[in-house]
Amino acid sequence: MEEKAGAAVHRIVLNNRQAGSLTGVRDVVSFDENQVVLDTDMGLLTVKGKDLHLSRLTLEKGEAEMDGTVDSLVYSSNEAYRRSGESLFARLFK
């Protein structure tokens, strides 16, 4: 599969539904042990499972690593989120 020139790379690698790494991550919308919602280059990504944990997050590089048991990965539009204009961290530290 060819990548478009100038397009950001979004990749998910999931090993045995237990550990994964992601690229193309722009922001963390919300997270808890059962659900993580990430704003990615390809839309909002909702990861559902058990004992989910973001072990590494580097927004400058757009990278994240997570572990736990992954039950589902679902993409949705991120237009409404982008219009809100605030990240999770900005809302936390008001």
Long-range contacts (C-beta under 8 A, 24 or more apart in sequence): 7-41, 8-41, 8-62, 9-41, 10-40, 10-41, 10-42, 12-45, 12-73, 14-70, 14-73, 17-49, 17-69, 17-70, 17-71, 18-67, 18-68, 18-69, 18-70, 19-65, 19-66, 19-67, 20-65, 20-66, 20-67, 20-70, 21-63, 21-64, 21-65, 21-66, 22-63, 22-64, 22-65, 22-66, 23-61, 23-62, 23-63, 24-62, 25-57, 25-59, 25-62, 25-63, 25-64, 26-59, 26-62, 27-59, 27-87, 27-88, 28-54, 28-57, 28-64, 28-87, 28-88, 28-89, 29-81, 29-88, 30-88, 33-68, 36-66, 38-64, 39-78, 39-81, 39-82, 40-78, 42-75, 43-75, 43-76, 43-77, 43-78, 44-75, 44-76, 44-77, 44-78, 44-81, 45-73, 45-74, 45-75, 46-72, 46-73, 46-74, 46-75, 46-76, 47-72, 47-73, 48-72, 48-74
